[in-house]
Amino acid sequence: MKILVDTHIFLWMLAVPEKLSEKRRYELESPANEIFLSSISIAEMMIKQSIGKLVVNFDPLEMAGEMGLELLDFTGKNAVTLGSMPLYHKDPFDRMLMAQAIDFGLKIMTDDEKFGKYPCKIM
């Protein structure tokens, strides 16, 4: 299975893995699954750090690599998909993650219930 982790899931993996259910930890650790971190999540963390909403005292690229996560770049096709999505969810970072999940056929691991209003597979 191919899984895209939402930004908060990545942060939980790093700092508070106990927030992840046993099932989620199993899926994230299973060698049968490919786990992706979006470049959008990295941008979100860096922007939130620059405005004082988040402390990022680690290199997200280095940590993703150490955790075996694959980096997923945001593409022009993702931008077109984003443009056609209804505005049920106003957070631009989450909308970009959903566009990626839709375009690449990925399941997205999130706790955000608003994702359910879009045609992406949630776990």
DSSP file (Angstrom, degrees, kcal/mol; ACC not computed):
  #  RESIDUE AA STRUCTURE BP1 BP2  ACC     N-H-->O    O-->H-N    N-H-->O    O-->H-N    TCO  KAPPA ALPHA  PHI   PSI    X-CA   Y-CA   Z-CA
    1    1 A M              0   0    0      0, 0.0    33,-2.7     0, 0.0     2,-0.5   0.000 360.0 360.0 360.0 145.9    0.0    0.0    0.0
    2    2 A K  E     -a   34   0A   0    103,-0.2   105,-2.5    31,-0.2     2,-0.4  -0.926 360.0-172.1-107.7 123.6    1.2    3.5   -0.7
    3    3 A I  E     -ab  35 107A   0     31,-3.1    33,-3.4    -2,-0.5     2,-0.5  -0.960  16.5-158.7-125.0 129.1    0.5    6.0    2.1
    4    4 A L  E     -ab  36 108A   0    103,-3.3   105,-2.6    -2,-0.4     2,-0.4  -0.923  21.4-142.0-101.1 124.1    0.9    9.8    2.2
    5    5 A V  E     -ab  37 109A   0     31,-2.4    33,-0.5    -2,-0.5   105,-0.1  -0.719  11.8-126.4 -90.4 134.9    1.2   11.1    5.8
    6    6 A D     >  -     0   0    0    103,-2.4     4,-2.0    -2,-0.4     3,-0.5  -0.341  33.7-103.4 -67.4 159.2   -0.4   14.3    6.8
    7    7 A T  H  > S+     0   0    0      1,-0.3     4,-2.3     2,-0.2     5,-0.2   0.890 121.3  51.7 -56.0 -44.4    2.0   16.9    8.4
    8    8 A H  H  > S+     0   0    0      1,-0.2     4,-2.3     2,-0.2    -1,-0.3   0.844 106.8  54.4 -66.3 -30.8    0.7   16.2   11.9
    9    9 A I  H  > S+     0   0    0     -3,-0.5     4,-2.7   100,-0.3    -1,-0.2   0.922 107.9  50.0 -66.3 -43.0    1.2   12.5   11.4
   10   10 A F  H  X S+     0   0    0     -4,-2.0     4,-1.7     1,-0.2    -2,-0.2   0.936 111.6  48.1 -58.5 -47.0    4.8   13.1   10.5
   11   11 A L  H  X>S+     0   0    0     -4,-2.3     4,-2.8     1,-0.2     5,-0.5   0.883 111.5  49.9 -63.5 -38.4    5.3   15.3   13.5
   12   12 A W  H  X5S+     0   0    0     -4,-2.3     4,-1.2     2,-0.2    -1,-0.2   0.908 106.1  56.4 -64.4 -41.7    3.7   12.6   15.8
   13   13 A M  H  <5S+     0   0    0     -4,-2.7    -1,-0.2     1,-0.2    -2,-0.2   0.885 116.0  38.2 -55.9 -38.6    5.9   10.0   14.3
   14   14 A L  H  <5S+     0   0    0     -4,-1.7    -2,-0.2    -5,-0.2    -1,-0.2   0.921 133.8  14.8 -77.9 -47.5    8.9   12.1   15.4
   15   15 A A  H  <5S+     0   0    0     -4,-2.8    -3,-0.2     1,-0.2    -2,-0.1   0.800 134.3  19.9-107.8 -34.2    7.9   13.5   18.7
   16   16 A V    ><< +     0   0    0     -4,-1.2     3,-2.5    -5,-0.5     4,-0.3  -0.465  56.9 163.8-140.0  65.1    4.9   11.6   20.1
   17   17 A P  G >  S+     0   0    0      0, 0.0     3,-1.8     0, 0.0    -1,-0.1   0.726  71.3  74.8 -59.3 -20.0    4.5    8.2   18.5
   18   18 A E  G 3  S+     0   0    0      1,-0.3     4,-0.1    -6,-0.1    -5,-0.1   0.689  83.3  68.0 -66.6 -15.4    2.2    7.2   21.3
   19   19 A K  G <  S+     0   0    0     -3,-2.5     2,-0.4    -7,-0.2    -1,-0.3   0.680  86.2  85.6 -73.6 -17.0   -0.5    9.4   19.6
   20   20 A L  S <  S-     0   0    0     -3,-1.8   -11,-0.0    -4,-0.3     5,-0.0  -0.696  86.1-119.5 -87.0 134.5   -0.5    6.9   16.7
   21   21 A S     >  -     0   0    0     -2,-0.4     4,-2.6     1,-0.1     5,-0.2  -0.215  26.1-108.5 -65.1 162.6   -2.8    3.9   17.1
   22   22 A E  H  > S+     0   0    0      1,-0.2     4,-2.3     2,-0.2     5,-0.1   0.889 121.2  53.0 -59.4 -40.1   -1.3    0.5   17.0
   23   23 A K  H  > S+     0   0    0      2,-0.2     4,-2.4     1,-0.2    -1,-0.2   0.918 109.8  47.6 -63.0 -44.0   -2.9   -0.1   13.6
   24   24 A R  H  > S+     0   0    0      2,-0.2     4,-2.6     1,-0.2    -2,-0.2   0.919 111.1  50.2 -64.3 -42.9   -1.3    3.1   12.2
   25   25 A R  H  X S+     0   0    0     -4,-2.6     4,-1.9     1,-0.2    -1,-0.2   0.909 110.1  51.8 -61.3 -40.4    2.1    2.2   13.7
   26   26 A Y  H  X S+     0   0    0     -4,-2.3     4,-1.5    -5,-0.2    -2,-0.2   0.947 111.5  46.0 -60.2 -48.6    1.8   -1.2   12.1
   27   27 A E  H  < S+     0   0    0     -4,-2.4    -2,-0.2     1,-0.2    -1,-0.2   0.885 113.5  49.4 -62.9 -39.2    1.0    0.3    8.7
   28   28 A L  H  < S+     0   0    0     -4,-2.6    -1,-0.2     1,-0.2    -2,-0.2   0.808 117.4  40.6 -70.2 -29.5    3.8    2.9    8.9
   29   29 A E  H  < S+     0   0    0     -4,-1.9    -1,-0.2    -5,-0.2    -2,-0.2   0.589  86.7 112.2 -95.1 -12.3    6.4    0.2    9.9
   30   30 A S    ><  -     0   0    0     -4,-1.5     3,-1.6    -5,-0.2    -4,-0.0  -0.443  61.1-146.8 -67.3 126.7    5.3   -2.5    7.5
   31   31 A P  T 3  S+     0   0    0      0, 0.0    -1,-0.2     0, 0.0    -4,-0.0   0.658  96.3  69.3 -66.9 -12.9    7.9   -3.2    4.8
   32   32 A A  T 3  S+     0   0    0      2,-0.0     2,-0.3    -5,-0.0    -2,-0.1   0.659  92.4  73.1 -76.7 -15.4    5.0   -4.0    2.5
   33   33 A N  S <  S-     0   0    0     -3,-1.6     2,-0.5    -6,-0.2   -31,-0.2  -0.737  71.1-142.4-104.1 148.8    4.0   -0.3    2.5
   34   34 A E  E     -a    2   0A   0    -33,-2.7   -31,-3.1    -2,-0.3     2,-0.5  -0.946  20.5-157.2-104.3 125.7    5.6    2.7    0.8
   35   35 A I  E     -a    3   0A   0     -2,-0.5    35,-2.9    33,-0.4     2,-0.4  -0.902   8.2-163.7-110.2 129.9    5.3    5.8    3.0
   36   36 A F  E     -ac   4  70A   0    -33,-3.4   -31,-2.4    -2,-0.5     2,-0.5  -0.881  13.4-161.9-116.5 143.0    5.5    9.3    1.5
   37   37 A L  E     -ac   5  71A   0     33,-2.8    35,-2.5    -2,-0.4     2,-0.2  -0.994  26.8-130.9-116.8 127.7    6.1   12.7    3.0
   38   38 A S  E  >  - c   0  72A   0    -33,-0.5     4,-1.3    -2,-0.5     3,-0.5  -0.482  11.0-131.4 -80.2 146.6    5.1   15.6    0.7
   39   39 A S  H  > S+     0   0    0     33,-2.9     4,-2.3     1,-0.2     5,-0.1   0.773 111.2  65.0 -60.5 -25.5    7.2   18.6   -0.1
   40   40 A I  H  > S+     0   0    0     32,-0.4     4,-2.7     2,-0.2    -1,-0.2   0.887  97.3  52.7 -64.8 -40.0    4.1   20.5    0.9
   41   41 A S  H  > S+     0   0    0     -3,-0.5     4,-2.3     2,-0.2    -1,-0.2   0.885 108.9  49.7 -63.4 -38.0    4.4   19.2    4.5
   42   42 A I  H  X S+     0   0    0     -4,-1.3     4,-2.4     2,-0.2    -2,-0.2   0.927 111.4  48.5 -66.4 -43.6    7.9   20.5    4.6
   43   43 A A  H  X S+     0   0    0     -4,-2.3     4,-2.7     1,-0.2     5,-0.2   0.917 110.4  52.4 -61.1 -42.4    6.8   23.9    3.3
   44   44 A E  H  X S+     0   0    0     -4,-2.7     4,-2.6     1,-0.2     5,-0.2   0.928 110.7  46.9 -59.7 -46.0    4.0   24.0    5.8
   45   45 A M  H  X S+     0   0    0     -4,-2.3     4,-2.2     1,-0.2    -1,-0.2   0.912 113.4  48.2 -63.0 -42.2    6.4   23.3    8.7
   46   46 A M  H  X S+     0   0    0     -4,-2.4     4,-2.2     2,-0.2    -2,-0.2   0.895 112.9  47.5 -68.2 -39.6    8.9   25.9    7.5
   47   47 A I  H  X S+     0   0    0     -4,-2.7     4,-1.3     2,-0.2    -2,-0.2   0.935 112.7  48.7 -65.9 -45.1    6.3   28.5    7.1
   48   48 A K  H  <>S+     0   0    0     -4,-2.6     5,-2.8    -5,-0.2     6,-1.1   0.860 111.4  51.0 -64.6 -34.1    4.8   27.8   10.5
   49   49 A Q  H ><5S+     0   0    0     -4,-2.2     3,-1.4     4,-0.2    -1,-0.2   0.927 107.1  53.5 -65.6 -43.2    8.3   28.0   12.0
   50   50 A S  H 3<5S+     0   0    0     -4,-2.2    -2,-0.2     1,-0.3    -1,-0.2   0.752 112.4  43.9 -67.0 -23.5    9.0   31.3   10.4
   51   51 A I  T 3<5S-     0   0    0     -4,-1.3    -1,-0.3    -5,-0.1    -2,-0.2   0.314 118.7-108.6-103.2   8.4    5.8   32.9   11.8
   52   52 A G  T < 5S+     0   0    0     -3,-1.4    -3,-0.2     2,-0.3    -2,-0.1   0.655  87.9 114.4  80.7  16.7    6.3   31.4   15.3
   53   53 A K  S   <S+     0   0    0     -5,-2.8     2,-0.3     1,-0.2    -4,-0.2   0.579  80.1  25.4 -92.7 -10.5    3.5   28.8   15.2
   54   54 A L        -     0   0    0     -6,-1.1     2,-0.6    -9,-0.1    -2,-0.3  -0.994  67.0-136.9-153.3 142.4    5.9   25.7   15.3
   55   55 A V        -     0   0    0     -2,-0.3     2,-0.6    -3,-0.1    -6,-0.1  -0.923  19.1-175.5-102.5 121.3    9.4   24.9   16.5
   56   56 A V        +     0   0    0     -2,-0.6    -2,-0.0     1,-0.1    -7,-0.0  -0.873  12.8 165.0-117.7  95.2   11.3   22.8   14.0
   57   57 A N        +     0   0    0     -2,-0.6     2,-0.3     2,-0.1    -1,-0.1  -0.136  58.5  61.3-104.4  37.8   14.6   22.0   15.6
   58   58 A F  S    S-     0   0    0      0, 0.0     3,-0.1     0, 0.0    -2,-0.0  -0.952  90.3-100.7-150.9 164.3   15.5   19.2   13.2
   59   59 A D     >  -     0   0    0     -2,-0.3     4,-2.7     1,-0.2     5,-0.2  -0.841  28.7-158.3 -91.7 110.2   16.1   18.8    9.5
   60   60 A P  H  > S+     0   0    0      0, 0.0     4,-2.4     0, 0.0     5,-0.2   0.840  91.3  51.8 -61.5 -32.9   12.8   17.4    8.1
   61   61 A L  H  > S+     0   0    0      2,-0.2     4,-2.2     1,-0.2     5,-0.1   0.929 111.8  46.1 -67.4 -44.0   14.6   16.0    5.0
   62   62 A E  H  > S+     0   0    0      2,-0.2     4,-2.5     1,-0.2    -1,-0.2   0.929 114.5  47.5 -63.3 -45.6   17.2   14.2    7.1
   63   63 A M  H  X S+     0   0    0     -4,-2.7     4,-2.0     2,-0.2    -2,-0.2   0.908 110.4  51.8 -64.6 -42.0   14.5   12.8    9.5
   64   64 A A  H  <>S+     0   0    0     -4,-2.4     5,-2.8    -5,-0.2     4,-0.4   0.922 111.3  48.6 -59.9 -43.2   12.3   11.6    6.6
   65   65 A G  H ><5S+     0   0    0     -4,-2.2     3,-1.2     1,-0.2    -2,-0.2   0.918 110.1  50.3 -62.2 -44.4   15.3    9.8    5.2
   66   66 A E  H 3<5S+     0   0    0     -4,-2.5    -1,-0.2     1,-0.3    -2,-0.2   0.822 110.9  50.5 -63.0 -30.8   16.2    8.2    8.5
   67   67 A M  T 3<5S-     0   0    0     -4,-2.0    -1,-0.3    -5,-0.2    -2,-0.2   0.489 116.6-114.3 -86.4  -3.6   12.6    7.1    8.8
   68   68 A G  T < 5 +     0   0    0     -3,-1.2   -33,-0.4    -4,-0.4     2,-0.3   0.710  63.4 151.2  79.4  20.1   12.6    5.6    5.4
   69   69 A L      < -     0   0    0     -5,-2.8     2,-0.4    -6,-0.2    -1,-0.3  -0.618  41.3-132.8 -85.7 144.8   10.0    8.0    4.0
   70   70 A E  E     -c   36   0A   0    -35,-2.9   -33,-2.8    -2,-0.3     2,-0.4  -0.796  20.0-123.1 -95.2 138.6   10.0    8.9    0.3
   71   71 A L  E     -c   37   0A   0     -2,-0.4     2,-0.6   -35,-0.2   -33,-0.2  -0.657  21.4-157.0 -82.4 133.7    9.7   12.6   -0.6
   72   72 A L  E     -c   38   0A   0    -35,-2.5   -33,-2.9    -2,-0.4   -32,-0.4  -0.948   8.4-147.2-114.9 115.2    6.8   13.4   -2.8
   73   73 A D        -     0   0    0     -2,-0.6     2,-0.4   -35,-0.2   -35,-0.0  -0.507  18.8-116.0 -80.9 149.3    7.1   16.6   -4.9
   74   74 A F        -     0   0    0     -2,-0.2     2,-0.2     4,-0.0    -1,-0.1  -0.724  39.2-160.3 -84.1 130.3    4.1   18.8   -5.8
   75   75 A T     >  -     0   0    0     -2,-0.4     4,-1.8     1,-0.1     5,-0.1  -0.582  33.0-107.6-111.2 169.2    3.6   18.8   -9.5
   76   76 A G  H  > S+     0   0    0      1,-0.2     4,-2.0     2,-0.2     5,-0.2   0.880 121.7  55.2 -59.9 -39.1    1.8   21.0  -12.1
   77   77 A K  H  > S+     0   0    0      1,-0.2     4,-2.4     2,-0.2    -1,-0.2   0.899 105.2  52.6 -61.7 -40.2   -0.8   18.2  -12.5
   78   78 A N  H  > S+     0   0    0      1,-0.2     4,-2.7     2,-0.2    -1,-0.2   0.895 107.3  52.7 -61.3 -39.1   -1.4   18.4   -8.7
   79   79 A A  H  X S+     0   0    0     -4,-1.8     4,-1.9     2,-0.2    -2,-0.2   0.887 108.6  49.4 -64.5 -39.3   -1.9   22.2   -9.0
   80   80 A V  H  X S+     0   0    0     -4,-2.0     4,-0.9     2,-0.2    -2,-0.2   0.925 111.7  48.4 -65.7 -43.8   -4.6   21.6  -11.7
   81   81 A T  H >X S+     0   0    0     -4,-2.4     3,-1.1     1,-0.2     4,-0.5   0.926 109.3  54.0 -60.1 -44.6   -6.3   19.1   -9.6
   82   82 A L  H >< S+     0   0    0     -4,-2.7     3,-1.2     1,-0.3    -1,-0.2   0.894 104.0  56.2 -55.3 -42.4   -6.2   21.5   -6.6
   83   83 A G  H 3< S+     0   0    0     -4,-1.9    -1,-0.3     1,-0.3    -2,-0.2   0.725 107.2  48.9 -65.2 -22.3   -7.9   24.2   -8.8
   84   84 A S  H << S+     0   0    0     -3,-1.1    -1,-0.3    -4,-0.9    -2,-0.2   0.468  87.6 105.3 -97.0  -1.7  -10.8   21.9   -9.5
   85   85 A M  S << S-     0   0    0     -3,-1.2    33,-0.0    -4,-0.5    10,-0.0  -0.607  74.4-117.4 -82.8 135.2  -11.5   20.9   -5.9
   86   86 A P    >   -     0   0    0      0, 0.0     2,-1.2     0, 0.0     3,-0.5  -0.306  28.9-109.9 -65.3 157.1  -14.5   22.4   -4.1
   87   87 A L  T 3  S+     0   0    0      1,-0.2     3,-0.1     3,-0.0    -2,-0.0  -0.297  73.6 127.2 -89.1  51.8  -13.7   24.6   -1.0
   88   88 A Y  T 3  S+     0   0    0     -2,-1.2     2,-0.5     1,-0.2    -1,-0.2   0.858  78.9  41.3 -68.6 -34.2  -15.0   22.3    1.7
   89   89 A H    <   -     0   0    0     -3,-0.5    -1,-0.2     1,-0.1     6,-0.0  -0.964  69.0-166.4-118.3 126.1  -11.6   22.6    3.4
   90   90 A K        +     0   0    0     -2,-0.5    -1,-0.1    -3,-0.1     3,-0.1   0.642  56.1 105.2 -90.0 -15.5  -10.0   26.0    3.5
   91   91 A D     >  -     0   0    0      1,-0.2     4,-2.2     2,-0.1     5,-0.2  -0.541  57.8-156.4 -71.3 115.3   -6.4   25.0    4.6
   92   92 A P  H  > S+     0   0    0      0, 0.0     4,-2.0     0, 0.0    -1,-0.2   0.848  90.1  53.9 -64.2 -33.5   -4.3   25.3    1.4
   93   93 A F  H  > S+     0   0    0      2,-0.2     4,-2.2     1,-0.2     5,-0.2   0.944 110.7  45.6 -65.7 -45.9   -1.7   22.8    2.7
   94   94 A D  H  > S+     0   0    0      1,-0.2     4,-2.4     2,-0.2    -1,-0.2   0.888 111.3  53.0 -63.7 -39.0   -4.3   20.1    3.4
   95   95 A R  H  X S+     0   0    0     -4,-2.2     4,-2.1     1,-0.2    -1,-0.2   0.888 108.8  49.9 -64.3 -37.9   -5.9   20.8    0.0
   96   96 A M  H  X S+     0   0    0     -4,-2.0     4,-2.0     2,-0.2    -2,-0.2   0.894 109.8  51.0 -67.5 -39.2   -2.5   20.3   -1.8
   97   97 A L  H  X S+     0   0    0     -4,-2.2     4,-2.5     1,-0.2    -2,-0.2   0.919 110.2  49.7 -62.9 -42.3   -1.9   17.1    0.1
   98   98 A M  H  X S+     0   0    0     -4,-2.4     4,-2.7     1,-0.2    -2,-0.2   0.905 107.5  54.0 -63.6 -40.2   -5.3   15.8   -1.0
   99   99 A A  H  X S+     0   0    0     -4,-2.1     4,-2.7     1,-0.2    -1,-0.2   0.910 110.2  47.7 -59.9 -41.7   -4.6   16.8   -4.6
  100  100 A Q  H  X S+     0   0    0     -4,-2.0     4,-2.8     2,-0.2     6,-0.3   0.932 110.8  50.5 -63.7 -45.4   -1.4   14.7   -4.4
  101  101 A A  H  X>S+     0   0    0     -4,-2.5     5,-1.9     1,-0.2     4,-0.8   0.910 113.3  46.5 -59.9 -42.2   -3.2   11.7   -2.9
  102  102 A I  H ><5S+     0   0    0     -4,-2.7     3,-0.7     3,-0.2    -2,-0.2   0.959 115.8  43.9 -64.0 -51.6   -5.9   11.9   -5.6
  103  103 A D  H 3<5S+     0   0    0     -4,-2.7    -2,-0.2     1,-0.2    -1,-0.2   0.863 120.9  38.5 -65.3 -37.6   -3.5   12.2   -8.5
  104  104 A F  H 3<5S-     0   0    0     -4,-2.8    -1,-0.2    -5,-0.2    -2,-0.2   0.420 106.9-119.8 -96.1   1.8   -1.0    9.5   -7.3
  105  105 A G  T <<5 +     0   0    0     -4,-0.8     2,-0.3    -3,-0.7  -103,-0.2   0.878  59.7 153.8  64.6  38.3   -3.6    7.1   -6.0
  106  106 A L      < -     0   0    0     -5,-1.9    15,-0.6    -6,-0.3     2,-0.3  -0.709  46.8-125.5 -99.2 149.1   -2.3    7.2   -2.4
  107  107 A K  E     -bd   3 121A   0   -105,-2.5  -103,-3.3    -2,-0.3     2,-0.5  -0.732  28.6-140.5 -82.3 142.8   -4.1    6.6    0.8
  108  108 A I  E     -bd   4 122A   0     13,-3.2    15,-2.5    -2,-0.3     2,-0.7  -0.926   2.7-146.9-112.7 129.2   -3.7    9.6    3.2
  109  109 A M  E     +b    5   0A   0   -105,-2.6  -103,-2.4    -2,-0.5     2,-0.3  -0.829  43.2 133.8 -95.2 114.4   -3.1    9.1    6.9
  110  110 A T        -     0   0    0     -2,-0.7    -2,-0.0  -105,-0.1    13,-0.0  -0.971  55.5-144.5-153.2 161.5   -4.8   12.0    8.8
  111  111 A D        +     0   0    0     -2,-0.3     2,-0.7    12,-0.0    -1,-0.0   0.309  68.8 114.3-106.5   2.6   -7.0   12.8   11.7
  112  112 A D    >   -     0   0    0      1,-0.2     3,-1.4     2,-0.0     4,-0.3  -0.661  52.3-161.8 -81.6 111.6   -8.6   15.7    9.8
  113  113 A E  G >  S+     0   0    0     -2,-0.7     3,-1.4     1,-0.3     4,-0.2   0.733  82.8  72.5 -66.7 -23.0  -12.3   14.8    9.3
  114  114 A K  G >  S+     0   0    0      1,-0.3     3,-1.6     2,-0.2    -1,-0.3   0.736  81.2  72.9 -66.0 -21.0  -12.7   17.4    6.5
  115  115 A F  G X  S+     0   0    0     -3,-1.4     3,-1.9     1,-0.3     5,-0.5   0.807  82.4  72.1 -61.6 -27.6  -10.6   15.2    4.2
  116  116 A G  G <  S+     0   0    0     -3,-1.4    -1,-0.3     1,-0.3    -2,-0.2   0.630  83.3  68.1 -64.9 -13.9  -13.6   12.8    4.0
  117  117 A K  G <  S+     0   0    0     -3,-1.6    -1,-0.3    -4,-0.2    -2,-0.2   0.505  95.1  68.7 -82.1  -3.8  -15.5   15.4    1.9
  118  118 A Y  S <  S-     0   0    0     -3,-1.9     2,-1.4    -4,-0.1   -33,-0.0  -0.771  94.7-106.3-116.4 159.4  -13.0   14.8   -1.0
  119  119 A P  S    S+     0   0    0      0, 0.0     2,-0.3     0, 0.0    -3,-0.1  -0.143  79.2 115.3 -80.8  44.7  -12.4   11.8   -3.2
  120  120 A C  S    S-     0   0    0     -2,-1.4     2,-0.5    -5,-0.5    -2,-0.1  -0.851  72.1-111.3-109.6 151.8   -9.2   10.7   -1.6
  121  121 A K  E     -d  107   0A   0    -15,-0.6   -13,-3.2    -2,-0.3     2,-0.3  -0.694  37.3-160.7 -83.9 126.4   -8.7    7.5    0.3
  122  122 A I  E      d  108   0A   0     -2,-0.5   -13,-0.2   -15,-0.2   -15,-0.1  -0.824 360.0 360.0-111.7 145.2   -8.3    8.1    4.0
  123  123 A M              0   0    0    -15,-2.5   -14,-0.2    -2,-0.3    -1,-0.1   0.321 360.0 360.0-136.0 360.0   -6.8    5.9    6.7
